[in-house]
Each structure stands twice: as C-alpha cells, then as structure tokens.
Amino acid sequence: MSNGLFNGFISIDKPPIITAHGCVSKLRKLLKQKKIGHGGTLDPMATGVLPIAVGNATRLLRFLPSGKAYNAKIRFGIITNTDDITGEVISDRLCPNLTLEAVEEFLPLFQGKISQRPPAFSAIWIDGERLYNLARRGEIADADIPIRSVEITEIKVLGWTEGDHPELDVAIACGAGTYIRAIARDLGEKLGCGATLSGLQRTHSNGFDLESSLSFDQIAECLRADNLKILAPDHGLYFLPMLTLDEDETKRWRMGQAIAIPEDFFISQYARIYGYDQEFLGVTEVVEAGLQPLVVLKPIN
C-alpha cells in the first residue's frame, strides 16, 4: 500500500444475490478508495471468483487471460424465462425416470467449439441496449438473439441426484462469453424434458481461483486488524513473456520511450516489464520500433 491506497488485485469470493457492480461498490466503501473495477460480470445468483482490480491495477484488467471454470447444478424438468432458477417458471414437468446415463449421452455435444444462443436475460448489447432490458419489455424474441461461437474445454460430471426433478452437478471449463445457463437450457432441450440452472459457483476466472479469494467478511476483518494483503498487480499476467531492463532502459521506458527488442527475446504482442531492481513496471507492446510502453504504472514525469 502506498499513500494509504491499495494497488493490485483482490479476488472476491462473491456471495449470492449481489451483482458484480454491487461488489465493486461494497469494496469501495470498505477500502475507502474509488478507483476499483471488476474483471467480468457474474450473475447475481452465482457465487465464487470475481477478480477486482484496485488502484493503478485497473489499467491491467484488459490483459488478464480469459479462461473460466464453474461448478454448476442443473435441474431437469423446469424451464424458466431466465434459464436459471431465479426466473419465472414457464414449464414444470416431472421426469423421475431420467437417468444419468441418458444425460451423459448428450454431454459430448457441449464440448469443444459450439454455437450458443445467450439467455434473453443477459447483459450483451443489441442495438445499443442491454438484452435484459429488451427482454423485460417483451421486445426481443429468441430468434432475434445473435448466435455466438464459444469454446467449452471440459465438462466433468460431479454428481447426480434422482427425483421428480433430477439434478446434475457438473464442472465446466470454458472460454470467454460462455453462458452456463444456456448450456443447462440446451441440454434440457436435447433431452426433451427441459432444464434450468439451479446453482452456480465460479471456481476460476482470468487467472484467479477460489484458493486466493476472500469473502467480504474476511476483507473487513483484515482491514480492522490492519493486515490486508492484496495480490500484486502482475498476479494475473503470468502468461505474458517478461523482460527485465537495465537501469538506463528502465528510466527511458518509464518516460515513454521504446526500448530495442533483445535478440533472444520471445516475440509476442505484449510483455511484462520489470526494472533493474526487479520492480514490476507495467506492460509493453512489441512493435517494429521496439518495446513500446503501453501501461506504465509508475511513469517519470
């Protein structure tokens, strides 16, 4: 912490009901700090990992990796207008004879690169307006929602609960833009009984996981004890190549000057830059002129 302000990342273990924006507002009040942003939305019903950047680390949010992972619970026989259990029930069908074996036959259809229609109640933009606003006013039909290409890297069955509305527990690893609610809905359609998402916990997001996440109660307690330790600004950037500059290069790069690319340096679009004293300085863009400063966390005025 510098000058009473935090700079870095906090991975929140988001509680249910509150939105991602609500988490940012709550953290601003706890830290008494305004410059805070989150690394991607999470449905209000969902819990789990929500990466939040604090201070100058907000400038690094766009460089975080996109992979996400979830533990989801899918309830069969129920169809809602939001594709999750919080929505209005459209159809309620008993399906006590549905088996895990029948469900598993269709799971391979949801792995790899697939086409997906986002839920009507989602935050994507259509014609300059959020889709959920159009859905609330009844001004959008399913056929008018653009189909997206998303990637599911893994689906693993965790458990199965029998009953009139059987439930499947599944772990899902996926790329950016994937809606787990849509997977639940589409799986129910394939089986002919309908389904909705009844529980969702994000276990990994943008390079952060549950093990490094804190609840709001834990953050408040650490603040009372004056021992809150947040994650370093470069915590989520481990996948970017890194380069350490000498003293002269450090000064010039911090002043906004491009640095020549070392002959043995792995060429990538972006790279992490560290000063001669091993301090993380920011992110550089690799261009023909050299290593062009893109985000300089501590510039020299």
C-alpha positions as CSV (number, residue, x, y, z in Angstrom):
1,M,0.0,0.0,0.0
2,S,1.3,3.5,-0.9
3,N,0.0,6.8,0.4
4,G,-2.9,5.0,2.1
5,L,-4.1,3.5,-1.2
6,F,-4.1,-0.1,-2.4
7,N,-2.7,-1.1,-5.8
8,G,-3.2,-4.6,-7.1
9,F,-5.9,-7.3,-7.3
10,I,-8.4,-8.7,-4.8
11,S,-10.1,-11.9,-5.9
12,I,-13.6,-11.8,-4.3
13,D,-15.5,-14.9,-3.3
14,K,-18.7,-13.4,-4.4
15,P,-21.8,-14.1,-2.3
16,P,-25.2,-14.8,-3.9
17,I,-27.7,-12.1,-4.9
18,I,-25.2,-9.2,-5.2
19,T,-24.1,-8.1,-8.7
20,A,-20.6,-7.6,-9.8
21,H,-21.2,-3.9,-9.8
22,G,-22.5,-4.2,-6.3
23,C,-19.3,-5.9,-5.2
24,V,-17.3,-3.0,-6.6
25,S,-19.4,-0.5,-4.7
26,K,-19.1,-2.5,-1.5
27,L,-15.3,-2.8,-1.8
28,R,-15.0,1.0,-2.5
29,K,-16.7,1.6,0.8
30,L,-14.5,-0.9,2.7
31,L,-11.3,0.3,1.2
32,K,-12.4,4.0,1.1
33,Q,-11.0,4.0,-2.4
34,K,-12.8,5.0,-5.7
35,K,-10.5,3.5,-8.4
36,I,-11.8,0.0,-8.5
37,G,-13.0,-2.2,-11.3
38,H,-14.0,-5.9,-11.9
39,G,-12.7,-8.4,-14.4
40,G,-16.0,-9.6,-15.8
41,T,-19.6,-10.0,-14.8
42,L,-21.1,-12.8,-12.7
43,D,-24.8,-13.5,-12.5
44,P,-26.3,-12.3,-9.2
45,M,-27.4,-15.9,-8.3
46,A,-23.8,-17.2,-8.8
47,T,-21.1,-17.3,-6.2
48,G,-17.3,-17.6,-6.4
49,V,-14.4,-16.0,-8.1
50,L,-14.7,-12.3,-9.1
51,P,-11.3,-10.6,-9.9
52,I,-11.3,-7.0,-8.8
53,A,-8.5,-4.5,-9.7
54,V,-7.7,-1.8,-7.2
55,G,-5.8,1.5,-7.9
56,N,-3.5,1.6,-10.9
57,A,-4.0,-2.1,-11.5
58,T,-7.4,-1.2,-13.1
59,R,-5.3,-0.4,-16.2
60,L,-4.3,-4.0,-16.4
61,L,-7.7,-5.6,-16.5
62,R,-7.8,-5.9,-20.3
63,F,-4.6,-8.0,-20.3
64,L,-6.0,-10.8,-18.0
65,P,-6.4,-14.3,-19.5
66,S,-10.0,-15.2,-20.5
67,G,-10.4,-18.8,-19.2
68,K,-13.1,-19.6,-16.6
69,A,-14.3,-22.6,-14.7
70,Y,-17.5,-23.3,-12.9
71,N,-19.3,-25.9,-10.7
72,A,-22.9,-25.9,-11.9
73,K,-26.1,-27.6,-10.8
74,I,-28.7,-28.3,-13.5
75,R,-32.3,-29.1,-12.6
76,F,-34.3,-31.1,-15.1
77,G,-38.0,-30.7,-15.9
78,I,-38.0,-27.0,-15.2
79,I,-37.9,-24.2,-17.8
80,T,-37.7,-20.5,-16.8
81,N,-37.6,-17.3,-18.7
82,T,-34.1,-16.5,-17.4
83,D,-32.7,-20.0,-17.9
84,D,-31.9,-20.2,-14.1
85,I,-33.9,-20.9,-11.0
86,T,-34.5,-17.3,-10.2
87,G,-36.7,-16.7,-13.2
88,E,-40.4,-17.1,-13.9
89,V,-41.3,-20.8,-14.4
90,I,-42.6,-21.4,-17.9
91,S,-42.9,-25.1,-17.8
92,D,-42.8,-27.7,-14.9
93,R,-42.6,-31.3,-16.0
94,L,-41.9,-34.3,-13.7
95,C,-39.1,-36.6,-15.0
96,P,-38.4,-39.2,-12.3
97,N,-37.3,-41.7,-14.9
98,L,-34.5,-39.6,-16.3
99,T,-31.1,-41.3,-15.8
100,L,-27.5,-40.0,-15.6
101,E,-26.7,-42.4,-18.5
102,A,-29.2,-40.6,-20.7
103,V,-27.8,-37.2,-19.8
104,E,-24.2,-38.3,-20.4
105,E,-25.1,-39.3,-24.0
106,F,-25.6,-35.7,-24.8
107,L,-22.8,-34.0,-22.9
108,P,-20.2,-34.5,-25.7
109,L,-22.4,-32.2,-27.8
110,F,-21.4,-29.4,-25.4
111,Q,-17.6,-29.8,-25.6
112,G,-15.2,-28.0,-28.0
113,K,-16.3,-25.1,-30.1
114,I,-20.0,-24.8,-30.1
115,S,-22.7,-22.4,-31.2
116,Q,-24.7,-20.9,-28.3
117,R,-27.7,-18.5,-28.0
118,P,-27.2,-16.3,-25.0
119,P,-30.1,-16.2,-22.5
120,A,-32.7,-13.5,-23.2
121,F,-32.0,-12.0,-19.7
122,S,-28.3,-11.3,-20.2
123,A,-26.0,-8.3,-20.4
124,I,-25.0,-8.4,-24.0
125,W,-25.7,-5.3,-26.2
126,I,-28.2,-5.3,-29.0
127,D,-28.7,-2.1,-31.0
128,G,-27.3,0.0,-28.2
129,E,-29.3,-1.6,-25.4
130,R,-28.8,-4.3,-22.9
131,L,-30.6,-7.5,-23.9
132,Y,-32.2,-7.9,-20.4
133,N,-33.9,-4.6,-20.8
134,L,-35.4,-5.7,-24.1
135,A,-36.5,-9.0,-22.6
136,R,-38.2,-7.3,-19.6
137,R,-40.2,-5.2,-22.0
138,G,-41.0,-8.2,-24.2
139,E,-39.3,-6.6,-27.2
140,I,-37.0,-9.4,-28.2
141,A,-37.7,-13.0,-29.5
142,D,-35.3,-15.9,-29.1
143,A,-34.9,-15.9,-32.9
144,D,-33.6,-12.4,-32.8
145,I,-30.8,-13.1,-30.3
146,P,-27.5,-13.4,-32.2
147,I,-25.9,-16.9,-32.0
148,R,-22.3,-16.9,-30.6
149,S,-19.4,-19.3,-31.1
150,V,-18.0,-20.3,-27.7
151,E,-15.5,-22.9,-26.5
152,I,-16.0,-25.5,-23.8
153,T,-12.7,-27.1,-22.9
154,E,-14.1,-29.6,-20.4
155,I,-17.3,-31.0,-18.9
156,K,-17.0,-33.3,-16.0
157,V,-19.8,-35.0,-14.1
158,L,-19.5,-34.4,-10.3
159,G,-22.8,-35.9,-9.1
160,W,-26.4,-36.9,-9.8
161,T,-29.5,-36.6,-7.6
162,E,-32.6,-38.6,-8.5
163,G,-36.1,-37.4,-8.0
164,D,-39.1,-35.8,-9.8
165,H,-36.7,-33.0,-10.9
166,P,-33.3,-34.8,-11.1
167,E,-30.2,-32.6,-10.7
168,L,-26.8,-32.9,-12.3
169,D,-23.7,-31.5,-10.7
170,V,-21.0,-30.7,-13.3
171,A,-17.7,-28.9,-13.6
172,I,-17.3,-26.8,-16.7
173,A,-14.1,-25.1,-18.1
174,C,-14.8,-22.6,-20.9
175,G,-13.6,-19.6,-22.7
176,A,-14.9,-16.0,-22.6
177,G,-18.5,-15.3,-23.4
178,T,-19.9,-18.7,-22.4
179,Y,-23.2,-18.8,-20.6
180,I,-23.6,-21.8,-18.3
181,R,-27.4,-21.0,-18.1
182,A,-27.5,-21.6,-21.9
183,I,-25.8,-25.0,-21.5
184,A,-28.4,-26.0,-18.9
185,R,-31.3,-24.8,-21.2
186,D,-29.9,-26.5,-24.3
187,L,-29.1,-29.8,-22.5
188,G,-32.7,-29.9,-21.3
189,E,-34.0,-29.3,-24.8
190,K,-31.8,-32.1,-26.2
191,L,-33.3,-34.5,-23.6
192,G,-36.9,-33.3,-24.3
193,C,-37.7,-32.5,-20.7
194,G,-36.3,-29.0,-20.3
195,A,-33.8,-27.8,-17.7
196,T,-32.6,-24.8,-15.8
197,L,-29.6,-23.7,-13.9
198,S,-30.2,-24.2,-10.2
199,G,-26.8,-23.4,-8.8
200,L,-23.5,-21.9,-10.0
201,Q,-20.1,-21.3,-8.4
202,R,-17.2,-19.9,-10.4
203,T,-14.0,-21.6,-9.3
204,H,-11.6,-19.9,-11.7
205,S,-11.6,-16.6,-13.6
206,N,-9.0,-14.6,-15.5
207,G,-6.0,-16.2,-13.7
208,F,-7.6,-16.2,-10.2
209,D,-9.1,-19.1,-8.3
210,L,-11.1,-19.8,-5.1
211,E,-7.9,-20.6,-3.1
212,S,-6.8,-17.0,-3.4
213,S,-10.2,-15.4,-3.0
214,L,-11.6,-13.6,0.0
215,S,-15.1,-13.0,1.3
216,F,-16.2,-9.5,2.3
217,D,-16.2,-10.6,5.9
218,Q,-12.6,-11.7,5.6
219,I,-11.6,-8.4,3.9
220,A,-13.4,-6.4,6.7
221,E,-11.6,-8.4,9.4
222,C,-8.2,-7.9,7.8
223,L,-8.9,-4.2,7.5
224,R,-9.8,-4.0,11.2
225,A,-6.6,-5.8,12.0
226,D,-4.7,-3.6,9.5
227,N,-3.2,-6.6,7.8
228,L,-5.0,-6.8,4.5
229,K,-2.6,-8.1,1.8
230,I,-3.8,-7.9,-1.7
231,L,-2.4,-9.6,-4.8
232,A,0.3,-7.9,-6.8
233,P,-0.6,-6.0,-10.0
234,D,1.2,-8.6,-12.1
235,H,-0.5,-11.6,-10.4
236,G,-2.8,-12.4,-13.3
237,L,-0.2,-11.7,-16.1
238,Y,1.9,-14.8,-15.5
239,F,1.2,-16.0,-19.1
240,L,2.9,-12.9,-20.7
241,P,6.6,-13.1,-21.5
242,M,8.7,-11.0,-19.2
243,L,11.8,-8.8,-19.6
244,T,14.0,-7.1,-17.1
245,L,15.6,-3.8,-18.1
246,D,18.9,-2.4,-17.1
247,E,19.0,1.0,-15.2
248,D,19.2,3.2,-18.3
249,E,16.5,1.2,-20.1
250,T,14.3,1.4,-17.0
251,K,14.4,5.2,-16.9
252,R,13.8,5.6,-20.6
253,W,10.9,3.1,-20.7
254,R,9.2,4.8,-17.7
255,M,9.5,8.1,-19.7
256,G,7.5,6.5,-22.5
257,Q,10.4,5.7,-24.9
258,A,10.5,2.5,-26.9
259,I,13.4,0.1,-26.0
260,A,15.2,-2.1,-28.5
261,I,14.0,-5.7,-28.6
262,P,16.7,-8.1,-27.3
263,E,17.8,-10.7,-29.9
264,D,16.9,-13.6,-27.7
265,F,13.5,-12.2,-26.6
266,F,10.4,-14.2,-27.4
267,I,8.3,-12.1,-29.7
268,S,4.7,-11.6,-28.5
269,Q,2.1,-8.9,-28.8
270,Y,2.5,-7.9,-25.1
271,A,5.1,-8.4,-22.4
272,R,5.6,-7.7,-18.8
273,I,8.4,-5.2,-18.0
274,Y,10.5,-5.2,-14.8
275,G,13.0,-2.6,-13.8
276,Y,16.7,-3.2,-12.9
277,D,15.6,-3.5,-9.3
278,Q,13.1,-6.3,-10.2
279,E,10.1,-4.0,-9.7
280,F,7.1,-4.6,-12.0
281,L,6.8,-1.5,-14.2
282,G,3.8,-2.4,-16.5
283,V,3.0,-3.8,-19.9
284,T,4.7,-3.1,-23.1
285,E,3.6,-3.6,-26.7
286,V,6.0,-5.2,-29.1
287,V,6.1,-3.1,-32.3
288,E,8.6,-2.6,-35.1
289,A,10.2,0.3,-33.2
290,G,10.8,-1.9,-30.2
291,L,9.2,-2.4,-26.8
292,Q,6.7,0.5,-26.8
293,P,5.4,1.4,-23.3
294,L,1.6,0.7,-23.2
295,V,0.8,0.7,-19.4
296,V,3.4,2.4,-17.2
297,L,2.4,2.1,-13.6
298,K,5.0,4.5,-12.3
299,P,5.9,6.9,-15.0
300,I,8.6,9.5,-14.7
301,N,7.1,13.0,-15.2
